[in-house]
Amino acid sequence: MSQVNLKVQVYCVKPSWVNFEKNRYRLYVDEDMLTERSWIWDIKTYIDENIWVELQADTEHIIKLVPILDPIDSFAKFALKKLRVNGKLLYFTNQDQSELSFRI
């Protein structure tokens, strides 16, 4: 196991009125929930999460964003962007993903 620094940007990519709702998101690494935050910002704002975790080397890991929508029929869509593992930026073809895999 080794200490790993994960930095990832969390965006709400739609809708434009999202800051009037009471949505939240949960951030997981593998199966461990690391944080739950309320989304009180507009779609032009992002959160730069800075996470330290202890992970097994030479293993595929997943960072996942799970929305908690309020109202339940909200159109809110969250995305993870610019994942950096120990300072190294990883590139992904799809820019609006809620789940990213990486290996250390």
Secondary structure, DSSP 8 states (H G I E B T S, - for coil): -EEEEEEEEEEEEE-TTGGGS--EEEEEETTEEEEEEE--S-TT-EEEEEEEEEE-TTSEEEEEEEEE-SSTT---EEEEEEEEETTEE---S-SSBSEEEEE-
